[in-house]
Amino acid sequence: MKNLVPLAIMMATCLFASAPEGRAVTTFSSGPIEIFEVEYEQSGTSTPTLHLGVHTDQHYEPGDVLLEVGAQAFTSTALLPSTITGILGSDAWILPADGQEAATLGVLEAGVGKVGFPDNNAVTFSLVGAGPNNPGNFVLFTAGNSIRLSALGGTLGSNSSFSITAGHIHYNWGFSAPGTYTFDLKASYTDAVFGLLESATETYTFNVIPEPSSGALLLAGMAAVLAGRRMRR
């Protein structure tokens, strides 16, 4: 079975890369990355716009990115509070908020940020949808274990939005099961001159690498995502 896992990952990635749009898909599995980054863009005196993206050394459109949560992120949740273990269970895949820990594990050092804003007023990120075929639960939580976002399979949890004022912040990203997850997100901000601004809703895709005995789950999850996308078009 162990020999099947690399093959499953390769096949699933190829399937994702041949999405209907025909655009190339970039996979990120380690190193620092801004997963939810919102940019404030304005030309001259026109009404500004908010643009969600994924940022490393350059900007990527969320739909062109596959965010991989490696098997080395699998860990016990015994030290976490019941508010989080109730969502994730006794073991989960967690991208840690601590950059050194993420580097040691060789997983994504995942952040949230805002760029180009004219002031330090809050930007709000809102989870507006979760994929109906998501194989498990998701929770975004702080180093102090305060929940920012959550989803139970394809259903949004009680925490569906959060705000930041800092330009950059790191959270823990937890997934309860292996497979492919999709989430629809948008950002909003109240401009002092132009009032409420909202970004377009963007879809983010996470691929949680399974344990060797569960390699088939990866293919099944990815196939379900692609089938759903084709049906919507």
VOKEKOL-405559 format. One record per residue (C-alpha): residue in one letter; x, y, z. Coordinates in Angstrom, 1 decimal. Example, Ala and Ser with C-alpha at 12.3 -4.5 7.8 and 13.67 -1.06 7.14 Angstrom:
ATOM,r,X,Y,Z
ATOM,a,12.3,-4.5,7.8;
ATOM,s,13.7,-1.1,7.1;
//
This chain:
ATOM,r,X,Y,Z
ATOM,m,0.0,0.0,0.0;
ATOM,k,2.9,2.4,0.8;
ATOM,n,4.0,2.3,-2.9;
ATOM,l,0.5,3.4,-4.0;
ATOM,v,0.6,6.7,-2.1;
ATOM,p,3.1,8.5,-4.3;
ATOM,l,1.2,7.3,-7.3;
ATOM,a,-2.1,8.5,-5.8;
ATOM,i,-0.6,11.9,-5.1;
ATOM,m,0.9,12.2,-8.6;
ATOM,m,-2.4,11.2,-10.3;
ATOM,a,-4.5,13.5,-8.1;
ATOM,t,-2.2,16.4,-8.8;
ATOM,c,-2.4,15.8,-12.6;
ATOM,l,-6.2,15.7,-12.4;
ATOM,f,-6.2,19.0,-10.5;
ATOM,a,-3.8,20.5,-13.0;
ATOM,s,-6.2,19.7,-15.9;
ATOM,a,-9.0,21.7,-14.4;
ATOM,p,-11.6,23.1,-16.9;
ATOM,e,-10.0,26.6,-17.0;
ATOM,g,-6.9,25.0,-18.5;
ATOM,r,-4.6,27.1,-16.4;
ATOM,a,-1.5,25.6,-14.7;
ATOM,v,-1.8,24.8,-11.1;
ATOM,t,1.1,25.5,-8.6;
ATOM,t,1.4,23.3,-5.6;
ATOM,f,2.9,24.6,-2.3;
ATOM,s,3.8,22.1,0.4;
ATOM,s,6.5,23.9,2.6;
ATOM,g,8.0,27.2,3.4;
ATOM,p,6.4,30.6,4.3;
ATOM,i,3.3,31.6,2.4;
ATOM,e,0.4,34.0,2.8;
ATOM,i,-2.6,31.9,2.1;
ATOM,f,-5.2,34.5,2.8;
ATOM,e,-3.7,37.8,1.6;
ATOM,v,-5.9,40.8,0.6;
ATOM,e,-4.5,43.7,-1.5;
ATOM,y,-5.9,47.2,-1.6;
ATOM,e,-5.7,48.4,-5.1;
ATOM,q,-6.5,51.9,-6.5;
ATOM,s,-5.9,53.6,-9.8;
ATOM,g,-5.8,57.4,-9.4;
ATOM,t,-8.9,58.6,-7.6;
ATOM,s,-11.1,55.8,-8.7;
ATOM,t,-13.0,53.5,-6.2;
ATOM,p,-10.5,51.1,-4.7;
ATOM,t,-10.9,47.3,-5.0;
ATOM,l,-9.9,44.5,-2.7;
ATOM,h,-8.1,41.5,-4.3;
ATOM,l,-7.7,38.2,-2.5;
ATOM,g,-4.6,36.1,-3.4;
ATOM,v,-2.0,33.6,-2.3;
ATOM,h,1.5,35.2,-2.0;
ATOM,t,5.0,33.7,-1.7;
ATOM,d,7.7,35.3,-3.8;
ATOM,q,4.9,36.5,-6.1;
ATOM,h,1.1,36.8,-6.3;
ATOM,y,-1.0,33.8,-7.3;
ATOM,e,-4.7,33.6,-7.9;
ATOM,p,-6.3,31.2,-5.3;
ATOM,g,-7.9,29.1,-8.1;
ATOM,d,-4.4,28.4,-9.5;
ATOM,v,-3.0,27.1,-6.3;
ATOM,l,-3.1,23.7,-4.5;
ATOM,l,-2.1,24.0,-0.8;
ATOM,e,-0.7,20.7,0.4;
ATOM,v,-0.8,19.7,4.1;
ATOM,g,1.9,17.0,4.4;
ATOM,a,1.6,13.8,6.3;
ATOM,q,4.2,15.1,8.7;
ATOM,a,1.6,17.6,10.0;
ATOM,f,-0.3,14.7,11.5;
ATOM,t,-0.2,15.0,15.3;
ATOM,s,-2.1,14.4,18.6;
ATOM,t,-4.5,17.1,19.8;
ATOM,a,-4.3,16.0,23.4;
ATOM,l,-2.9,19.4,24.6;
ATOM,l,-5.6,21.4,22.8;
ATOM,p,-8.9,22.6,24.5;
ATOM,s,-12.2,20.7,24.0;
ATOM,t,-13.5,23.5,21.8;
ATOM,i,-10.9,22.5,19.2;
ATOM,t,-10.7,18.7,19.8;
ATOM,g,-14.5,18.6,19.4;
ATOM,i,-13.9,19.7,15.8;
ATOM,l,-10.7,17.9,15.0;
ATOM,g,-10.8,14.8,17.1;
ATOM,s,-7.9,13.1,19.1;
ATOM,d,-5.5,13.4,16.1;
ATOM,a,-5.4,15.8,13.2;
ATOM,w,-3.2,17.4,10.5;
ATOM,i,-2.1,20.8,11.8;
ATOM,l,0.0,23.5,10.1;
ATOM,p,1.5,25.2,13.2;
ATOM,a,1.4,28.9,13.8;
ATOM,d,5.0,28.8,14.9;
ATOM,g,7.4,29.3,12.0;
ATOM,q,10.3,27.4,13.5;
ATOM,e,8.0,24.4,14.2;
ATOM,a,6.7,24.5,10.6;
ATOM,a,10.2,24.6,9.2;
ATOM,t,11.3,21.7,11.4;
ATOM,l,8.4,19.6,10.2;
ATOM,g,8.8,20.7,6.6;
ATOM,v,5.3,21.9,6.2;
ATOM,l,3.7,25.2,5.1;
ATOM,e,4.3,28.2,7.4;
ATOM,a,0.9,29.6,6.6;
ATOM,g,0.0,33.2,7.2;
ATOM,v,-2.8,35.8,6.7;
ATOM,g,-2.1,39.3,5.7;
ATOM,k,-3.1,42.6,4.1;
ATOM,v,-1.1,44.8,1.8;
ATOM,g,-1.4,48.4,0.6;
ATOM,f,-4.1,49.7,2.9;
ATOM,p,-4.2,53.4,3.7;
ATOM,d,-4.7,52.9,7.4;
ATOM,n,-4.6,50.3,10.2;
ATOM,n,-8.4,49.7,10.2;
ATOM,a,-9.6,46.1,10.4;
ATOM,v,-9.9,43.9,7.4;
ATOM,t,-12.5,41.1,7.8;
ATOM,f,-12.1,37.6,6.2;
ATOM,s,-15.3,35.7,5.9;
ATOM,l,-15.8,32.0,5.1;
ATOM,v,-18.9,31.9,2.9;
ATOM,g,-18.8,28.3,1.8;
ATOM,a,-17.2,24.9,2.3;
ATOM,g,-17.1,22.1,-0.3;
ATOM,p,-19.9,19.6,0.1;
ATOM,n,-17.4,16.8,-0.5;
ATOM,n,-14.9,18.0,2.2;
ATOM,p,-13.8,14.7,3.9;
ATOM,g,-13.5,16.2,7.4;
ATOM,n,-13.6,19.2,9.6;
ATOM,f,-11.5,22.4,9.5;
ATOM,v,-10.5,24.9,12.1;
ATOM,l,-8.3,28.0,12.0;
ATOM,f,-7.1,29.0,15.5;
ATOM,t,-4.6,31.2,17.2;
ATOM,a,-1.5,30.3,19.2;
ATOM,g,-3.7,31.0,22.2;
ATOM,n,-6.3,28.5,20.9;
ATOM,s,-9.0,31.0,20.0;
ATOM,i,-11.0,29.8,17.0;
ATOM,r,-11.1,32.1,14.0;
ATOM,l,-12.8,29.9,11.3;
ATOM,s,-14.4,26.5,11.4;
ATOM,a,-16.3,24.1,9.2;
ATOM,l,-17.8,20.7,9.8;
ATOM,g,-17.5,18.9,6.5;
ATOM,g,-19.4,21.0,4.0;
ATOM,t,-21.2,23.1,6.7;
ATOM,l,-19.8,26.3,8.1;
ATOM,g,-19.2,26.3,11.8;
ATOM,s,-20.2,28.9,14.4;
ATOM,n,-17.0,30.8,13.6;
ATOM,s,-17.2,32.0,10.0;
ATOM,s,-15.3,35.4,10.0;
ATOM,f,-12.4,37.1,11.7;
ATOM,s,-10.7,40.5,11.4;
ATOM,i,-7.1,41.6,11.5;
ATOM,t,-5.5,45.0,11.9;
ATOM,a,-1.8,43.9,11.6;
ATOM,g,-0.2,43.5,8.2;
ATOM,h,0.7,39.9,8.8;
ATOM,i,-0.3,37.2,11.3;
ATOM,h,0.1,33.4,11.6;
ATOM,y,-2.5,30.9,12.7;
ATOM,n,-2.8,27.1,13.2;
ATOM,w,-4.6,25.4,10.3;
ATOM,g,-6.2,22.1,11.4;
ATOM,f,-7.9,19.3,9.4;
ATOM,s,-9.5,16.3,10.9;
ATOM,a,-9.2,13.9,8.0;
ATOM,p,-7.1,13.4,4.8;
ATOM,g,-8.4,14.3,1.4;
ATOM,t,-9.3,17.4,-0.6;
ATOM,y,-11.0,20.4,0.9;
ATOM,t,-12.3,23.5,-0.8;
ATOM,f,-13.4,26.8,0.9;
ATOM,d,-14.9,29.9,-0.5;
ATOM,l,-13.6,33.1,1.1;
ATOM,k,-14.1,36.9,0.7;
ATOM,a,-12.6,39.9,2.4;
ATOM,s,-14.1,43.2,3.4;
ATOM,y,-12.9,46.6,4.6;
ATOM,t,-14.6,50.0,5.4;
ATOM,d,-12.7,52.8,3.5;
ATOM,a,-12.8,56.2,5.1;
ATOM,v,-13.7,57.8,1.8;
ATOM,f,-15.4,55.1,-0.3;
ATOM,g,-17.2,53.1,2.5;
ATOM,l,-17.6,49.4,2.5;
ATOM,l,-15.4,47.5,0.0;
ATOM,e,-15.6,43.7,-0.7;
ATOM,s,-13.4,41.4,-2.7;
ATOM,a,-14.7,38.8,-5.1;
ATOM,t,-15.3,35.4,-3.5;
ATOM,e,-12.4,33.1,-4.1;
ATOM,t,-12.1,29.3,-3.8;
ATOM,y,-9.1,27.8,-2.0;
ATOM,t,-8.1,24.1,-2.3;
ATOM,f,-6.2,22.2,0.3;
ATOM,n,-4.9,18.7,-0.2;
ATOM,v,-4.3,16.8,3.1;
ATOM,i,-1.9,13.9,2.5;
ATOM,p,-3.3,10.7,4.0;
ATOM,e,-1.6,8.0,6.0;
ATOM,p,-0.2,5.2,3.7;
ATOM,s,-3.1,2.9,4.4;
ATOM,s,-5.5,5.6,3.2;
ATOM,g,-4.1,6.5,-0.2;
ATOM,a,-7.3,5.8,-2.0;
ATOM,l,-9.0,8.7,-0.2;
ATOM,l,-6.8,11.2,-2.0;
ATOM,l,-7.9,10.1,-5.4;
ATOM,a,-11.6,9.9,-4.3;
ATOM,g,-11.5,13.4,-2.8;
ATOM,m,-9.8,15.0,-5.8;
ATOM,a,-12.2,13.3,-8.3;
ATOM,a,-15.2,14.6,-6.3;
ATOM,v,-13.8,18.1,-6.4;
ATOM,l,-13.3,18.0,-10.2;
ATOM,a,-16.7,16.5,-10.8;
ATOM,g,-18.3,19.3,-8.7;
ATOM,r,-16.5,22.0,-10.7;
ATOM,r,-17.5,20.5,-14.0;
ATOM,m,-21.1,20.3,-13.0;
ATOM,r,-21.1,24.0,-12.0;
ATOM,r,-19.9,25.0,-15.4;
//
